[in-house]
Each structure stands twice: as C-alpha cells, then as structure tokens.
Amino acid sequence: MAAANRRAPPLFWQIALLLVIMAVCVFPFYWMVTTSLKTQVVALNAPPVWFFEPTLENYREALFEDGVLDTLINSLIIAISTTALALALGVPAAFALARFEFRGKKDLWFWFITNRMVSPIVLALPFFLIAKNLGLLDKHITLILIYLTFNLPIVIWIVTDQFRGVPYDLDEAARLEGASQFTIMTRICLPLAMPGVAVSAIFSFIFSWNELMFGLILTRTDAKTAPAMAVSFMEGYNLPYGKIMATSSLIVIPVLIFALLASKQLVRGLTMGAVK
Amino acid sequence: MRDRVSRRTIFAFIGPSIIALALVGIAPLLYAGWTSLHFFNLTKLRRVKFIGLENYGTVLTDPVFWEAMGRTFFLLASALPIQVALGLGIALVLHRPGLTLLKTLTRLSLVLPMATTYAVVGLLGQVMFNQKFGVVNQLLGGADINWIGDSTNAFIMIIFWDVWQWTPFVALVLLAGLSMVPGEIEEAARLESKSWWVVLRYVQLPFLIPGLVAVLILRTADTLKLFDMVFTLTRGGPGSSTEFISLMIQRVGFRAFDQGLASAQAIILLIITIVLAQIYIRVFYKEV
C-alpha cells in the first residue's frame, strides 16, 4: 500500500463500501419479495420491470389453494419438536461431558461432533428404506427423529462449552448440601448456561426449518415440509415464478426476522470455537 | 478436584443421547453397509442378491464418482479463497472505529444470507439468473448470458451463490478474531508501522488463525454436504457440470434407483469425510 494511506481510507470510501456490502446482502431478498408481488405476465417481462402494480394474488393462491399453509404448519411442528427433543437429550449429555470424568470421553465427543460433518445423503438412502419398511414414510416423527442427527451434535457442542464456563465451586457448594447431580444441573448450572442453550435452540430450529433433502425424500403429502413444497412448483414447463417467490418469502422471512432479533446470539454461536 | 460419579449416574445423563444417535445415525449406516453388499435396485426388488464387494469395485473404478468428487473439491478450492479474501476485507473495514450505526446495520445484514433456506437460494437463482427475464443480465447492461444452460456459467453461478451465502460467515468469524487482539498492542503496532499490511501480518494474523481453521473445516464439510441449493438451481446440470458428490449419490439412489451402488458410494464418501475430519480435528482442534 502507498505511504499516503495513513490510518483509515477516506470516510467517503468506507461509507460507499459498507453500502455496497449491505446492498449485495439484501438485494436478493428485495427481488424475491417484489417478484412475489408480480402477476405471471409481469414476472415474465423481459427485461424485468422494477415498477408495477403489486398484487397479493400469489400469496392467496399458494397459501389456500395449493396448500402451502399446511406445509408451513408441518415445518413448524417438526422444527419445534426436534429442537425440544434435541435439548432434552443433549443438555444432560453436555453436562456429563463438561462435568464428569470417564473413559472414552474424547472418543465419544469426537463421535458426536463427526455426526455434524456427515453428508445427509449418506443417511438418506438407508433411512428411506427403513422408513418404507416400517411404514414411517410421510410421518412427522420420521423427520423429527432424523433431524436429531444434526441438531443433537449442535446442542451438545455448544452447551458443553457453556457448562464448562460455569464455575465448578458452585457445584461443590451444592454437593456439600447434599444435592444430587441432577439437581445441580437443573438448579445451578442450567440457569447460568441458558445463553448457550438458547443459541443451540436457535440453530437447531433454523437448520430444521431450512432442511430440504430429507423432507423431499421422506415425505409426500401429510408431512410435507415447506421447502419441499416450494420445490414441487418447479415441475412442468411454465413455471409460476410469482408463486414460487411467494412461497419462498413465506419460508424465509419469518426466519430472517427471527435471525435479526437473535443476531447477537447467532453470531456468538457461529464464531464460538472459532476464536479460541 | 472433581469427585467421582458412579457409572450409573454418568449413563443416566449421557445414555439417552448415545442411544438416540445410535438409532438414527448408526443403525441406518449398518443397513447401508448391508445394502452396499447387494444388488439392490428399487425397481427390481425381487432380484436382490448378495454380490460381495462388487459395488465397491464399481465405485472405486467409476470415473463418474471421482469426477463428482473432483468437482466438489474444485468448488471448495474456487469458492473458499474468494470467501476468505472478501470476508477478511469486510472484517477489517468493520473492525475500524467510527461509523457505528452504519457498521451495526452492515453486521445485521450479514446475518441474512446465512439464515436463508438453501433451497430458496436456489429458487432465487433460477429467477435472478434467468437468461430472458433475469435481473442479473439486466444489471449487466442487457447482457444475453445463458447462465443455467451453459456448463461453465452454471458453475460460476453456483460459486456466486456459495460466496454470497457464506462470505458473511467468514467475515463474522474473522471479525470476532480481530476483536480478540488486545487494544493496546494493536495501538502500539499502528504507531510503530504505517502499513496496514504489517499490522495484519504480524499483529492480527495470529489471532485469526483459529477462525481460519474453523472456516476451513466447516466449509469442507458443508461442500461435501452441498445439495439443496444446487438441486433447486441446476439439478446438477447441464449434463453433469454441477453434479457434486451428494447430488450424484442422490441421483444414483433415487433417480436411477440403484440403492446398492448408491450405498457403496455413500459409505466411501463417509470414509473420506471421517478421515478428513480426523485429520482436521486432530491437527487443529482443542478437545474436551
């Protein structure tokens, strides 16, 4: 860099750069929402138009005639259930990993974490055949269970770290009073580990809500998830782009609002383990 | 010192997780192992028969499998450097003092791409990169580029979306690293040297290494897993130009219905993933 560049680039360039970053991040969402408000004729205009008369017709049709509403409810049921289950199973496991000494702990931790790296397609093939044989295709419970393969490791990873940050003296004090390990976990450590639990719950919910492949393979109609529904509009020659974008908006916007509200925690969770 | 806890107590805490993950994570793998040793075609279920390691032989000598694997690592090798370069640039700008409000807004908008449903990113790609009515060609001054139907362009488009969605992640991780540099050390270094490069290289870089390692590990895993976005955007096409490893296995298993062969491919992918994860984690990560 030239010596002329002393401390910061001129303020103007910094501001311009920040605005460009923001625009690039946000523009696709702007385009998604505006396309969802176009009629099919307007949506297929070449070159695309930026100003037009908006209509909510796509939303009405998608939600009430094509059944997107049902799939959104399915997605919600599945994402909430699998998150609750992952927390119920993962929090005690994290407590054990953070607090107890036992043989094979390192291997166990490694196994939990490796699960997160495995491509879902590896599990999708056998899971499909097993679910088919057990009559579990197109059932909510099937997705709730299989989503544990990525939610449980996330919960264990984040919450173990959080429990380790809780001072051990507190345990000891409670122990002298005769508290059981379970009481120590629920009454003493858990309240202090709540931020970590919340972060892992947010991740678990977003991952489950966003998941497509298992939803595509393991559901048909009754338990169909919203992303699988959005994809099913893609068949045929004349694609209903407005409706596809309306469905996409319905899927994405709640998550975006949620992510913005919890952005501090989300960023903390994402960067956790990355800075130590 | 920690007091001893009985085995039964330990198991009560950790057992349910182990059992649950074994049921949903390991039982299917064992079943996949069994399937992979058989001729197992969903359209010819009457003719299921044991064929030993034949499927594995087919996979290991199949150029289609290795091309998909190579394509996957090529994607990683092309997208990751862009993400790190852009991410580092964004992190350095955001790390500078001043313009607090604007920087807070930028940080917020960086969260959005990461939270977006991968399948929706693909659908958005379809709309924005359409040759005729896509906004991308319009913004390029009325260009007439066939993005989705051309092998090279489709690959570039996939890189674009991968970079769009994951550069924010890299930026935020590196920003967290930069904020770990003790303020007085950074100040002293800036007084000492006027070059931002010297400060970056000798003062800030050591604090960025753990973040870069985490990015490398997670991006490798995510690229091996990549499915949703490409499936909705190109379905692996045109031809097989964007058919990454997870898409290829899905095609063999669910569109060619050859579950035996697909299971063998999946297990080889699993072995490659575990070996990579072992190497990465053992080399770089602190454990329990």
Boltz contact constraints between the chains, C-beta under 6 A:
constraints:
  - contact:
      token1: [A, 8]
      token2: [B, 96]
      max_distance: 6.0
  - contact:
      token1: [A, 17]
      token2: [B, 93]
      max_distance: 6.0
  - contact:
      token1: [A, 18]
      token2: [B, 102]
      max_distance: 6.0
  - contact:
      token1: [A, 18]
      token2: [B, 106]
      max_distance: 6.0
  - contact:
      token1: [A, 21]
      token2: [B, 106]
      max_distance: 6.0
  - contact:
      token1: [A, 22]
      token2: [B, 106]
      max_distance: 6.0
  - contact:
      token1: [A, 22]
      token2: [B, 109]
      max_distance: 6.0
  - contact:
      token1: [A, 25]
      token2: [B, 109]
      max_distance: 6.0
  - contact:
      token1: [A, 25]
      token2: [B, 112]
      max_distance: 6.0
  - contact:
      token1: [A, 25]
      token2: [B, 113]
      max_distance: 6.0
  - contact:
      token1: [A, 26]
      token2: [B, 109]
      max_distance: 6.0
  - contact:
      token1: [A, 28]
      token2: [B, 124]
      max_distance: 6.0
  - contact:
      token1: [A, 31]
      token2: [B, 128]
      max_distance: 6.0
  - contact:
      token1: [A, 31]
      token2: [B, 135]
      max_distance: 6.0
  - contact:
      token1: [A, 32]
      token2: [B, 124]
      max_distance: 6.0
  - contact:
      token1: [A, 35]
      token2: [B, 127]
      max_distance: 6.0
  - contact:
      token1: [A, 44]
      token2: [B, 133]
      max_distance: 6.0
  - contact:
      token1: [A, 46]
      token2: [B, 132]
      max_distance: 6.0
  - contact:
      token1: [A, 46]
      token2: [B, 133]
      max_distance: 6.0
  - contact:
      token1: [A, 47]
      token2: [B, 138]
      max_distance: 6.0
  - contact:
      token1: [A, 48]
      token2: [B, 133]
      max_distance: 6.0
  - contact:
      token1: [A, 48]
      token2: [B, 135]
      max_distance: 6.0
  - contact:
      token1: [A, 48]
      token2: [B, 138]
      max_distance: 6.0
  - contact:
      token1: [A, 89]
      token2: [B, 16]
      max_distance: 6.0
  - contact:
      token1: [A, 89]
      token2: [B, 17]
      max_distance: 6.0
  - contact:
      token1: [A, 89]
      token2: [B, 20]
      max_distance: 6.0
  - contact:
      token1: [A, 92]
      token2: [B, 13]
      max_distance: 6.0
  - contact:
      token1: [A, 93]
      token2: [B, 14]
      max_distance: 6.0
  - contact:
      token1: [A, 93]
      token2: [B, 17]
      max_distance: 6.0
  - contact:
      token1: [A, 95]
      token2: [B, 13]
      max_distance: 6.0
  - contact:
      token1: [A, 96]
      token2: [B, 10]
      max_distance: 6.0
  - contact:
      token1: [A, 96]
      token2: [B, 13]
      max_distance: 6.0
  - contact:
      token1: [A, 96]
      token2: [B, 14]
      max_distance: 6.0
  - contact:
      token1: [A, 100]
      token2: [B, 5]
      max_distance: 6.0
  - contact:
      token1: [A, 100]
      token2: [B, 10]
      max_distance: 6.0
  - contact:
      token1: [A, 102]
      token2: [B, 10]
      max_distance: 6.0
  - contact:
      token1: [A, 105]
      token2: [B, 288]
      max_distance: 6.0
  - contact:
      token1: [A, 106]
      token2: [B, 287]
      max_distance: 6.0
  - contact:
      token1: [A, 106]
      token2: [B, 288]
      max_distance: 6.0
  - contact:
      token1: [A, 109]
      token2: [B, 288]
      max_distance: 6.0
  - contact:
      token1: [A, 114]
      token2: [B, 277]
      max_distance: 6.0
  - contact:
      token1: [A, 115]
      token2: [B, 25]
      max_distance: 6.0
  - contact:
      token1: [A, 117]
      token2: [B, 221]
      max_distance: 6.0
  - contact:
      token1: [A, 117]
      token2: [B, 273]
      max_distance: 6.0
  - contact:
      token1: [A, 117]
      token2: [B, 277]
      max_distance: 6.0
  - contact:
      token1: [A, 118]
      token2: [B, 273]
      max_distance: 6.0
  - contact:
      token1: [A, 119]
      token2: [B, 224]
      max_distance: 6.0
  - contact:
      token1: [A, 119]
      token2: [B, 225]
      max_distance: 6.0
  - contact:
      token1: [A, 119]
      token2: [B, 246]
      max_distance: 6.0
  - contact:
      token1: [A, 119]
      token2: [B, 269]
      max_distance: 6.0
  - contact:
      token1: [A, 121]
      token2: [B, 246]
      max_distance: 6.0
  - contact:
      token1: [A, 121]
      token2: [B, 249]
      max_distance: 6.0
  - contact:
      token1: [A, 121]
      token2: [B, 250]
      max_distance: 6.0
  - contact:
      token1: [A, 122]
      token2: [B, 266]
      max_distance: 6.0
  - contact:
      token1: [A, 122]
      token2: [B, 270]
      max_distance: 6.0
  - contact:
      token1: [A, 123]
      token2: [B, 28]
      max_distance: 6.0
  - contact:
      token1: [A, 125]
      token2: [B, 32]
      max_distance: 6.0
  - contact:
      token1: [A, 125]
      token2: [B, 253]
      max_distance: 6.0
  - contact:
      token1: [A, 125]
      token2: [B, 259]
      max_distance: 6.0
  - contact:
      token1: [A, 125]
      token2: [B, 262]
      max_distance: 6.0
  - contact:
      token1: [A, 125]
      token2: [B, 263]
      max_distance: 6.0
  - contact:
      token1: [A, 125]
      token2: [B, 266]
      max_distance: 6.0
  - contact:
      token1: [A, 126]
      token2: [B, 28]
      max_distance: 6.0
  - contact:
      token1: [A, 126]
      token2: [B, 31]
      max_distance: 6.0
  - contact:
      token1: [A, 126]
      token2: [B, 32]
      max_distance: 6.0
  - contact:
      token1: [A, 127]
      token2: [B, 28]
      max_distance: 6.0
  - contact:
      token1: [A, 145]
      token2: [B, 24]
      max_distance: 6.0
  - contact:
      token1: [A, 146]
      token2: [B, 24]
      max_distance: 6.0
  - contact:
      token1: [A, 148]
      token2: [B, 20]
      max_distance: 6.0
  - contact:
      token1: [A, 148]
      token2: [B, 24]
      max_distance: 6.0
  - contact:
      token1: [A, 149]
      token2: [B, 24]
      max_distance: 6.0
  - contact:
      token1: [A, 149]
      token2: [B, 25]
      max_distance: 6.0
  - contact:
      token1: [A, 152]
      token2: [B, 21]
      max_distance: 6.0
  - contact:
      token1: [A, 181]
      token2: [B, 9]
      max_distance: 6.0
  - contact:
      token1: [A, 206]
      token2: [B, 115]
      max_distance: 6.0
  - contact:
      token1: [A, 210]
      token2: [B, 117]
      max_distance: 6.0
  - contact:
      token1: [A, 212]
      token2: [B, 119]
      max_distance: 6.0
  - contact:
      token1: [A, 212]
      token2: [B, 228]
      max_distance: 6.0
  - contact:
      token1: [A, 213]
      token2: [B, 227]
      max_distance: 6.0
  - contact:
      token1: [A, 227]
      token2: [B, 117]
      max_distance: 6.0
  - contact:
      token1: [A, 227]
      token2: [B, 119]
      max_distance: 6.0
  - contact:
      token1: [A, 231]
      token2: [B, 232]
      max_distance: 6.0
  - contact:
      token1: [A, 241]
      token2: [B, 127]
      max_distance: 6.0
  - contact:
      token1: [A, 244]
      token2: [B, 123]
      max_distance: 6.0
  - contact:
      token1: [A, 248]
      token2: [B, 120]
      max_distance: 6.0
  - contact:
      token1: [A, 248]
      token2: [B, 123]
      max_distance: 6.0
  - contact:
      token1: [A, 251]
      token2: [B, 117]
      max_distance: 6.0
  - contact:
      token1: [A, 251]
      token2: [B, 120]
      max_distance: 6.0
  - contact:
      token1: [A, 252]
      token2: [B, 116]
      max_distance: 6.0
  - contact:
      token1: [A, 252]
      token2: [B, 117]
      max_distance: 6.0
  - contact:
      token1: [A, 252]
      token2: [B, 120]
      max_distance: 6.0
  - contact:
      token1: [A, 255]
      token2: [B, 115]
      max_distance: 6.0
  - contact:
      token1: [A, 256]
      token2: [B, 112]
      max_distance: 6.0
  - contact:
      token1: [A, 256]
      token2: [B, 115]
      max_distance: 6.0
  - contact:
      token1: [A, 259]
      token2: [B, 111]
      max_distance: 6.0
  - contact:
      token1: [A, 259]
      token2: [B, 115]
      max_distance: 6.0
  - contact:
      token1: [A, 260]
      token2: [B, 108]
      max_distance: 6.0
  - contact:
      token1: [A, 263]
      token2: [B, 108]
      max_distance: 6.0
  - contact:
      token1: [A, 263]
      token2: [B, 111]
      max_distance: 6.0
  - contact:
      token1: [A, 267]
      token2: [B, 172]
      max_distance: 6.0
  - contact:
      token1: [A, 271]
      token2: [B, 172]
      max_distance: 6.0
  - contact:
      token1: [A, 271]
      token2: [B, 173]
      max_distance: 6.0
  - contact:
      token1: [A, 271]
      token2: [B, 176]
      max_distance: 6.0
  - contact:
      token1: [A, 274]
      token2: [B, 173]
      max_distance: 6.0
  - contact:
      token1: [A, 274]
      token2: [B, 211]
      max_distance: 6.0
  - contact:
      token1: [A, 274]
      token2: [B, 214]
      max_distance: 6.0
  - contact:
      token1: [A, 275]
      token2: [B, 176]
      max_distance: 6.0
  - contact:
      token1: [A, 275]
      token2: [B, 177]
      max_distance: 6.0
  - contact:
      token1: [A, 275]
      token2: [B, 180]
      max_distance: 6.0
  - contact:
      token1: [A, 275]
      token2: [B, 210]
      max_distance: 6.0
  - contact:
      token1: [A, 275]
      token2: [B, 211]
      max_distance: 6.0
